[in-house]
């Protein structure tokens, strides 16, 4: 459905935006800000994978499974 497609797109953009911001902030020599952006991006993606969950995980991972 359109709703789940938009959820997947927004979630993916949130991950990539945070990782990009981390790289830019790191290049500006602002280490603590870069770490915060990186941690947030990783949490949105990796933290959402739960292989023990019957539905396959949460957030971006489960939206990807649902779309495929």
Beta strands, then each sheet from edge to edge (+ up, - down):
end
